[in-house]
């Protein structure tokens, strides 16, 4: 087993902090996006699926025990996001901006299915996120609870992943520039 360097451990810790801060900003502002997977995506881009999973799991555990109890229940979504991102970043150039739309879609769809199931079964469509208001509006307009949750999750997860994948491309570009000019 390969030992992790101090720099790698520091980066994983930074990615966890990015997830926690992003998640808290989205939660406090009641945004219809989550911003709690940017660090997970960075972990997957820098260290592959295992690094992304480590960031996602630790984020869910820390958030779930310190601030947002819902976060721990969505750990499977973090894991699926990390695995998909690790797969995508293994296949494409991380900094390639033209790939953002489709890579965000591929990363978000499996996690959307997982998080929709969790939201419906465990929370009956109501969580701490700003998207719950949209779910309730659609439910009030006559959609089934499952359909309302899934439709909202598809939109919010995709938009959230677009933001995350764009941030990863920007950060990766900056790191690459700094490494080549050093």
FIKOLZA-1660 file (N, C-alpha, C; in steps of 0.1 Angstrom, whole numbers, plus 5000, padded with zeros to 4 digits):
% residues 182
   i   px   py   pz ch aa at
   1 5008 4988 5000  A  X  N
   1 5000 5000 5000  A  X CA
   1 5009 5012 5000  A  X  C
   2 5006 5022 4991  A  X  N
   2 5014 5034 4990  A  X CA
   2 5010 5044 5001  A  X  C
   3 5020 5049 5007  A  X  N
   3 5018 5059 5018  A  X CA
   3 5014 5073 5012  A  X  C
   4 5006 5080 5018  A  X  N
   4 5002 5093 5014  A  X CA
   4 5012 5103 5019  A  X  C
   5 5015 5113 5011  A  X  N
   5 5024 5124 5015  A  X CA
   5 5016 5134 5023  A  X  C
   6 5024 5142 5030  A  X  N
   6 5018 5153 5038  A  X CA
   6 5010 5162 5029  A  X  C
   7 5015 5165 5017  A  X  N
   7 5008 5173 5008  A  X CA
   7 4995 5167 5004  A  X  C
   8 4994 5154 5001  A  X  N
   8 4982 5148 4997  A  X CA
   8 4972 5148 5009  A  X  C
   9 4976 5146 5021  A  X  N
   9 4967 5146 5033  A  X CA
   9 4962 5160 5034  A  X  C
  10 4971 5170 5032  A  X  N
  10 4966 5184 5034  A  X CA
  10 4956 5188 5023  A  X  C
  11 4958 5183 5011  A  X  N
  11 4948 5186 5000  A  X CA
  11 4935 5179 5003  A  X  C
  12 4935 5167 5008  A  X  N
  12 4922 5160 5011  A  X CA
  12 4915 5168 5022  A  X  C
  13 4923 5172 5032  A  X  N
  13 4917 5180 5043  A  X CA
  13 4911 5193 5037  A  X  C
  14 4918 5200 5028  A  X  N
  14 4913 5212 5022  A  X CA
  14 4900 5209 5014  A  X  C
  15 4900 5198 5007  A  X  N
  15 4888 5195 4999  A  X CA
  15 4876 5192 5008  A  X  C
  16 4878 5186 5020  A  X  N
  16 4868 5184 5029  A  X CA
  16 4862 5197 5034  A  X  C
  17 4871 5206 5037  A  X  N
  17 4867 5220 5042  A  X CA
  17 4859 5227 5031  A  X  C
  18 4864 5226 5019  A  X  N
  18 4856 5232 5008  A  X CA
  18 4842 5226 5007  A  X  C
  19 4840 5213 5009  A  X  N
  19 4827 5207 5009  A  X CA
  19 4819 5213 5021  A  X  C
  20 4825 5213 5033  A  X  N
  20 4818 5218 5044  A  X CA
  20 4813 5232 5043  A  X  C
  21 4822 5241 5039  A  X  N
  21 4819 5255 5037  A  X CA
  21 4809 5257 5026  A  X  C
  22 4810 5250 5015  A  X  N
  22 4801 5251 5004  A  X CA
  22 4787 5246 5009  A  X  C
  23 4786 5235 5016  A  X  N
  23 4774 5230 5021  A  X CA
  23 4767 5239 5030  A  X  C
  24 4775 5245 5039  A  X  N
  24 4769 5254 5049  A  X CA
  24 4764 5267 5043  A  X  C
  25 4772 5272 5033  A  X  N
  25 4767 5284 5026  A  X CA
  25 4754 5281 5019  A  X  C
  26 4753 5270 5012  A  X  N
  26 4740 5267 5005  A  X CA
  26 4729 5264 5015  A  X  C
  27 4732 5258 5026  A  X  N
  27 4722 5255 5036  A  X CA
  27 4717 5268 5043  A  X  C
  28 4726 5277 5047  A  X  N
  28 4722 5289 5054  A  X CA
  28 4715 5299 5044  A  X  C
  29 4719 5299 5032  A  X  N
  29 4712 5308 5022  A  X CA
  29 4700 5301 5016  A  X  C
  30 4697 5289 5020  A  X  N
  30 4686 5281 5014  A  X CA
  30 4686 5281 4999  A  X  C
  31 4698 5279 4993  A  X  N
  31 4700 5278 4979  A  X CA
  31 4694 5265 4974  A  X  C
  32 4689 5265 4961  A  X  N
  32 4684 5253 4956  A  X CA
  32 4695 5243 4950  A  X  C
  33 4708 5246 4953  A  X  N
  33 4719 5238 4950  A  X CA
  33 4726 5234 4964  A  X  C
  34 4735 5225 4963  A  X  N
  34 4741 5220 4976  A  X CA
  34 4755 5224 4979  A  X  C
  35 4763 5226 4969  A  X  N
  35 4777 5230 4969  A  X CA
  35 4786 5222 4979  A  X  C
  36 4781 5210 4982  A  X  N
  36 4789 5202 4992  A  X CA
  36 4796 5190 4985  A  X  C
  37 4797 5191 4972  A  X  N
  37 4805 5180 4965  A  X CA
  37 4816 5186 4957  A  X  C
  38 4819 5199 4957  A  X  N
  38 4830 5205 4950  A  X CA
  38 4843 5198 4955  A  X  C
  39 4845 5197 4968  A  X  N
  39 4857 5190 4973  A  X CA
  39 4858 5176 4969  A  X  C
  40 4846 5169 4969  A  X  N
  40 4846 5155 4964  A  X CA
  40 4850 5154 4950  A  X  C
  41 4846 5163 4941  A  X  N
  41 4850 5163 4927  A  X CA
  41 4865 5166 4926  A  X  C
  42 4870 5175 4934  A  X  N
  42 4884 5178 4934  A  X CA
  42 4892 5166 4939  A  X  C
  43 4887 5159 4949  A  X  N
  43 4894 5147 4954  A  X CA
  43 4895 5137 4943  A  X  C
  44 4884 5135 4936  A  X  N
  44 4884 5125 4925  A  X CA
  44 4893 5130 4913  A  X  C
  45 4893 5142 4910  A  X  N
  45 4902 5147 4900  A  X CA
  45 4917 5146 4903  A  X  C
  46 4920 5149 4915  A  X  N
  46 4934 5148 4919  A  X CA
  46 4939 5134 4923  A  X  C
  47 4930 5126 4929  A  X  N
  47 4934 5113 4935  A  X CA
  47 4926 5101 4930  A  X  C
  48 4917 5103 4921  A  X  N
  48 4909 5092 4916  A  X CA
  48 4897 5090 4924  A  X  C
  49 4890 5079 4921  A  X  N
  49 4877 5076 4928  A  X CA
  49 4879 5074 4943  A  X  C
  50 4890 5068 4947  A  X  N
  50 4892 5065 4961  A  X CA
  50 4894 5078 4969  A  X  C
  51 4902 5087 4964  A  X  N
  51 4904 5100 4970  A  X CA
  51 4891 5108 4971  A  X  C
  52 4883 5107 4960  A  X  N
  52 4870 5114 4961  A  X CA
  52 4861 5108 4971  A  X  C
  53 4861 5094 4972  A  X  N
  53 4852 5088 4982  A  X CA
  53 4857 5091 4996  A  X  C
  54 4870 5092 4998  A  X  N
  54 4875 5096 5012  A  X CA
  54 4870 5110 5015  A  X  C
  55 4871 5119 5006  A  X  N
  55 4866 5133 5009  A  X CA
  55 4851 5133 5011  A  X  C
  56 4843 5126 5003  A  X  N
  56 4829 5126 5004  A  X CA
  56 4824 5119 5017  A  X  C
  57 4830 5108 5021  A  X  N
  57 4826 5101 5033  A  X CA
  57 4830 5109 5045  A  X  C
  58 4842 5115 5046  A  X  N
  58 4846 5123 5057  A  X CA
  58 4837 5135 5058  A  X  C
  59 4834 5141 5047  A  X  N
  59 4825 5153 5047  A  X CA
  59 4812 5150 5053  A  X  C
  60 4806 5139 5048  A  X  N
  60 4793 5135 5053  A  X CA
  60 4793 5132 5068  A  X  C
  61 4804 5125 5073  A  X  N
  61 4805 5122 5087  A  X CA
  61 4806 5135 5096  A  X  C
  62 4815 5144 5091  A  X  N
  62 4817 5157 5098  A  X CA
  62 4805 5165 5098  A  X  C
  63 4799 5167 5086  A  X  N
  63 4787 5176 5085  A  X CA
  63 4775 5169 5093  A  X  C
  64 4774 5156 5092  A  X  N
  64 4763 5149 5098  A  X CA
  64 4763 5150 5113  A  X  C
  65 4775 5151 5119  A  X  N
  65 4777 5151 5134  A  X CA
  65 4779 5165 5139  A  X  C
  66 4781 5175 5131  A  X  N
  66 4784 5189 5136  A  X CA
  66 4774 5200 5131  A  X  C
  67 4766 5197 5121  A  X  N
  67 4758 5209 5116  A  X CA
  67 4746 5205 5109  A  X  C
  68 4747 5196 5099  A  X  N
  68 4736 5193 5091  A  X CA
  68 4734 5177 5092  A  X  C
  69 4725 5173 5100  A  X  N
  69 4722 5159 5103  A  X CA
  69 4718 5152 5090  A  X  C
  70 4712 5159 5081  A  X  N
  70 4708 5153 5068  A  X CA
  70 4720 5148 5060  A  X  C
  71 4731 5154 5062  A  X  N
  71 4743 5151 5054  A  X CA
  71 4748 5137 5055  A  X  C
  72 4747 5131 5067  A  X  N
  72 4752 5118 5069  A  X CA
  72 4743 5108 5061  A  X  C
  73 4731 5111 5059  A  X  N
  73 4722 5101 5052  A  X CA
  73 4725 5102 5037  A  X  C
  74 4731 5112 5032  A  X  N
  74 4734 5114 5018  A  X CA
  74 4748 5109 5015  A  X  C
  75 4755 5102 5024  A  X  N
  75 4768 5097 5022  A  X CA
  75 4768 5088 5009  A  X  C
  76 4758 5080 5007  A  X  N
  76 4759 5072 4995  A  X CA
  76 4759 5080 4982  A  X  C
  77 4753 5092 4982  A  X  N
  77 4753 5101 4971  A  X CA
  77 4767 5107 4969  A  X  C
  78 4774 5110 4980  A  X  N
  78 4788 5114 4979  A  X CA
  78 4797 5103 4973  A  X  C
  79 4794 5091 4977  A  X  N
  79 4802 5080 4972  A  X CA
  79 4800 5078 4957  A  X  C
  80 4788 5078 4953  A  X  N
  80 4785 5076 4939  A  X CA
  80 4790 5088 4931  A  X  C
  81 4789 5100 4936  A  X  N
  81 4795 5112 4929  A  X CA
  81 4810 5110 4927  A  X  C
  82 4817 5106 4938  A  X  N
  82 4831 5104 4937  A  X CA
  82 4835 5093 4927  A  X  C
  83 4828 5082 4927  A  X  N
  83 4831 5071 4918  A  X CA
  83 4829 5076 4903  A  X  C
  84 4818 5082 4901  A  X  N
  84 4815 5087 4887  A  X CA
  84 4825 5097 4883  A  X  C
  85 4829 5107 4892  A  X  N
  85 4838 5117 4888  A  X CA
  85 4852 5111 4886  A  X  C
  86 4856 5101 4894  A  X  N
  86 4869 5095 4892  A  X CA
  86 4869 5088 4879  A  X  C
  87 4858 5082 4875  A  X  N
  87 4857 5075 4862  A  X CA
  87 4859 5085 4850  A  X  C
  88 4851 5096 4852  A  X  N
  88 4851 5107 4841  A  X CA
  88 4865 5113 4840  A  X  C
  89 4871 5117 4852  A  X  N
  89 4884 5123 4851  A  X CA
  89 4895 5114 4847  A  X  C
  90 4893 5101 4847  A  X  N
  90 4902 5092 4842  A  X CA
  90 4901 5091 4826  A  X  C
  91 4889 5094 4821  A  X  N
  91 4887 5094 4807  A  X CA
  91 4889 5107 4799  A  X  C
  92 4887 5118 4806  A  X  N
  92 4888 5131 4799  A  X CA
  92 4898 5140 4806  A  X  C
  93 4902 5150 4799  A  X  N
  93 4911 5160 4804  A  X CA
  93 4903 5169 4814  A  X  C
  94 4907 5170 4826  A  X  N
  94 4899 5177 4837  A  X CA
  94 4897 5192 4833  A  X  C
  95 4907 5198 4826  A  X  N
  95 4906 5212 4823  A  X CA
  95 4898 5215 4810  A  X  C
  96 4894 5205 4803  A  X  N
  96 4887 5207 4791  A  X CA
  96 4873 5213 4793  A  X  C
  97 4871 5226 4791  A  X  N
  97 4859 5233 4794  A  X CA
  97 4847 5227 4785  A  X  C
  98 4850 5223 4773  A  X  N
  98 4839 5218 4764  A  X CA
  98 4832 5206 4770  A  X  C
  99 4839 5199 4779  A  X  N
  99 4834 5186 4785  A  X CA
  99 4825 5189 4797  A  X  C
 100 4824 5201 4802  A  X  N
 100 4817 5204 4814  A  X CA
 100 4803 5199 4814  A  X  C
 101 4795 5202 4804  A  X  N
 101 4781 5199 4804  A  X CA
 101 4778 5184 4804  A  X  C
 102 4785 5177 4796  A  X  N
 102 4782 5163 4795  A  X CA
 102 4788 5155 4807  A  X  C
 103 4800 5159 4811  A  X  N
 103 4806 5152 4823  A  X CA
 103 4798 5155 4836  A  X  C
 104 4793 5167 4837  A  X  N
 104 4784 5170 4849  A  X CA
 104 4772 5162 4848  A  X  C
 105 4766 5159 4836  A  X  N
 105 4754 5151 4835  A  X CA
 105 4757 5137 4839  A  X  C
 106 4768 5131 4834  A  X  N
 106 4772 5117 4837  A  X CA
 106 4775 5116 4852  A  X  C
 107 4781 5125 4858  A  X  N
 107 4784 5125 4872  A  X CA
 107 4771 5126 4880  A  X  C
 108 4762 5135 4876  A  X  N
 108 4751 5138 4885  A  X CA
 108 4739 5127 4884  A  X  C
 109 4737 5121 4873  A  X  N
 109 4725 5112 4871  A  X CA
 109 4725 5100 4881  A  X  C
 110 4736 5093 4882  A  X  N
 110 4735 5082 4892  A  X CA
 110 4733 5087 4907  A  X  C
 111 4740 5097 4910  A  X  N
 111 4739 5103 4924  A  X CA
 111 4725 5109 4926  A  X  C
 112 4718 5114 4915  A  X  N
 112 4705 5119 4916  A  X CA
 112 4695 5108 4919  A  X  C
 113 4697 5097 4913  A  X  N
 113 4688 5085 4916  A  X CA
 113 4690 5081 4930  A  X  C
 114 4702 5080 4935  A  X  N
 114 4704 5076 4949  A  X CA
 114 4698 5087 4959  A  X  C
 115 4701 5099 4956  A  X  N
 115 4696 5110 4966  A  X CA
 115 4681 5111 4965  A  X  C
 116 4675 5109 4953  A  X  N
 116 4660 5109 4952  A  X CA
 116 4654 5098 4961  A  X  C
 117 4660 5086 4960  A  X  N
 117 4655 5075 4968  A  X CA
 117 4656 5078 4983  A  X  C
 118 4667 5084 4987  A  X  N
 118 4669 5087 5001  A  X CA
 118 4659 5098 5005  A  X  C
 119 4658 5108 4997  A  X  N
 119 4649 5119 5001  A  X CA
 119 4634 5114 5002  A  X  C
 120 4630 5106 4993  A  X  N
 120 4616 5101 4994  A  X CA
 120 4614 5091 5005  A  X  C
 121 4622 5081 5006  A  X  N
 121 4620 5071 5016  A  X CA
 121 4623 5076 5031  A  X  C
 122 4634 5083 5033  A  X  N
 122 4637 5087 5046  A  X CA
 122 4630 5100 5051  A  X  C
 123 4629 5109 5041  A  X  N
 123 4624 5123 5045  A  X CA
 123 4611 5128 5039  A  X  C
 124 4605 5119 5031  A  X  N
 124 4592 5122 5025  A  X CA
 124 4593 5135 5017  A  X  C
 125 4604 5138 5011  A  X  N
 125 4606 5150 5002  A  X CA
 125 4610 5162 5009  A  X  C
 126 4611 5162 5022  A  X  N
 126 4615 5174 5029  A  X CA
 126 4629 5173 5036  A  X  C
 127 4638 5181 5032  A  X  N
 127 4652 5181 5038  A  X CA
 127 4655 5196 5042  A  X  C
 128 4667 5198 5046  A  X  N
 128 4671 5211 5050  A  X CA
 128 4675 5220 5039  A  X  C
 129 4675 5215 5026  A  X  N
 129 4680 5223 5015  A  X CA
 129 4669 5232 5010  A  X  C
 130 4673 5242 5002  A  X  N
 130 4664 5251 4996  A  X CA
 130 4655 5245 4985  A  X  C
 131 4659 5233 4980  A  X  N
 131 4651 5227 4970  A  X CA
 131 4638 5221 4975  A  X  C
 132 4637 5219 4988  A  X  N
 132 4625 5213 4994  A  X CA
 132 4613 5222 4991  A  X  C
 133 4615 5235 4990  A  X  N
 133 4603 5244 4987  A  X CA
 133 4598 5241 4973  A  X  C
 134 4607 5238 4964  A  X  N
 134 4603 5235 4950  A  X CA
 134 4596 5222 4950  A  X  C
 135 4601 5212 4957  A  X  N
 135 4595 5199 4958  A  X CA
 135 4580 5201 4963  A  X  C
 136 4578 5208 4973  A  X  N
 136 4565 5210 4979  A  X CA
 136 4556 5217 4970  A  X  C
 137 4561 5227 4962  A  X  N
 137 4553 5234 4952  A  X CA
 137 4548 5224 4941  A  X  C
 138 4557 5216 4936  A  X  N
 138 4553 5206 4926  A  X CA
 138 4544 5196 4931  A  X  C
 139 4546 5192 4944  A  X  N
 139 4537 5182 4950  A  X CA
 139 4523 5188 4952  A  X  C
 140 4523 5201 4956  A  X  N
 140 4510 5208 4957  A  X CA
 140 4503 5210 4944  A  X  C
 141 4510 5210 4933  A  X  N
 141 4504 5212 4920  A  X CA
 141 4499 5198 4914  A  X  C
 142 4501 5188 4922  A  X  N
 142 4495 5175 4918  A  X CA
 142 4505 5164 4914  A  X  C
 143 4518 5167 4913  A  X  N
 143 4527 5156 4910  A  X CA
 143 4528 5147 4922  A  X  C
 144 4532 5134 4920  A  X  N
 144 4534 5125 4931  A  X CA
 144 4547 5130 4938  A  X  C
 145 4548 5126 4951  A  X  N
 145 4560 5130 4959  A  X CA
 145 4573 5125 4952  A  X  C
 146 4573 5113 4948  A  X  N
 146 4585 5107 4941  A  X CA
 146 4589 5115 4929  A  X  C
 147 4579 5118 4921  A  X  N
 147 4581 5125 4908  A  X CA
 147 4586 5139 4911  A  X  C
 148 4580 5146 4920  A  X  N
 148 4584 5159 4924  A  X CA
 148 4599 5159 4929  A  X  C
 149 4602 5150 4938  A  X  N
 149 4616 5149 4943  A  X CA
 149 4625 5146 4932  A  X  C
 150 4622 5137 4923  A  X  N
 150 4631 5133 4912  A  X CA
 150 4634 5145 4903  A  X  C
 151 4623 5151 4899  A  X  N
 151 4624 5163 4889  A  X CA
 151 4633 5174 4895  A  X  C
 152 4631 5177 4908  A  X  N
 152 4639 5187 4914  A  X CA
 152 4653 5183 4916  A  X  C
 153 4655 5170 4920  A  X  N
 153 4669 5165 4922  A  X CA
 153 4676 5165 4908  A  X  C
 154 4670 5162 4897  A  X  N
 154 4676 5162 4884  A  X CA
 154 4682 5176 4881  A  X  C
 155 4673 5186 4883  A  X  N
 155 4677 5199 4880  A  X CA
 155 4688 5205 4889  A  X  C
 156 4685 5203 4902  A  X  N
 156 4694 5209 4912  A  X CA
 156 4708 5202 4912  A  X  C
 157 4707 5188 4911  A  X  N
 157 4720 5181 4911  A  X CA
 157 4728 5184 4899  A  X  C
 158 4722 5185 4887  A  X  N
 158 4729 5188 4875  A  X CA
 158 4735 5202 4876  A  X  C
 159 4727 5212 4880  A  X  N
 159 4733 5225 4881  A  X CA
 159 4744 5226 4892  A  X  C
 160 4742 5218 4903  A  X  N
 160 4753 5218 4913  A  X CA
 160 4766 5211 4907  A  X  C
 161 4764 5201 4899  A  X  N
 161 4776 5194 4894  A  X CA
 161 4783 5203 4883  A  X  C
 162 4775 5211 4875  A  X  N
 162 4780 5220 4866  A  X CA
 162 4790 5230 4873  A  X  C
 163 4785 5235 4884  A  X  N
 163 4793 5244 4892  A  X CA
 163 4805 5237 4897  A  X  C
 164 4804 5225 4902  A  X  N
 164 4815 5218 4907  A  X CA
 164 4825 5214 4897  A  X  C
 165 4821 5209 4885  A  X  N
 165 4830 5205 4875  A  X CA
 165 4837 5218 4869  A  X  C
 166 4830 5229 4868  A  X  N
 166 4837 5241 4864  A  X CA
 166 4848 5245 4874  A  X  C
 167 4844 5245 4887  A  X  N
 167 4854 5249 4897  A  X CA
 167 4866 5239 4896  A  X  C
 168 4864 5226 4894  A  X  N
 168 4875 5217 4893  A  X CA
 168 4884 5220 4881  A  X  C
 169 4878 5223 4870  A  X  N
 169 4885 5227 4858  A  X CA
 169 4894 5239 4861  A  X  C
 170 4888 5249 4867  A  X  N
 170 4895 5262 4870  A  X CA
 170 4907 5259 4880  A  X  C
 171 4904 5252 4890  A  X  N
 171 4914 5249 4900  A  X CA
 171 4926 5241 4894  A  X  C
 172 4922 5231 4887  A  X  N
 172 4932 5222 4880  A  X CA
 172 4940 5230 4870  A  X  C
 173 4934 5239 4863  A  X  N
 173 4942 5248 4854  A  X CA
 173 4952 5257 4861  A  X  C
 174 4948 5262 4872  A  X  N
 174 4957 5271 4880  A  X CA
 174 4968 5262 4886  A  X  C
 175 4965 5251 4891  A  X  N
 175 4976 5242 4897  A  X CA
 175 4985 5238 4885  A  X  C
 176 4980 5235 4874  A  X  N
 176 4989 5231 4863  A  X CA
 176 4998 5242 4858  A  X  C
 177 4992 5254 4858  A  X  N
 177 5000 5266 4854  A  X CA
 177 5011 5268 4864  A  X  C
 178 5008 5267 4877  A  X  N
 178 5018 5269 4888  A  X CA
 178 5029 5259 4887  A  X  C
 179 5025 5246 4885  A  X  N
 179 5035 5236 4884  A  X CA
 179 5044 5238 4872  A  X  C
 180 5039 5242 4861  A  X  N
 180 5048 5243 4849  A  X CA
 180 5056 5256 4850  A  X  C
 181 5052 5266 4857  A  X  N
 181 5060 5278 4858  A  X CA
 181 5070 5278 4870  A  X  C
 182 5069 5268 4878  A  X  N
 182 5078 5267 4890  A  X CA
 182 5091 5261 4887  A  X  C
% end
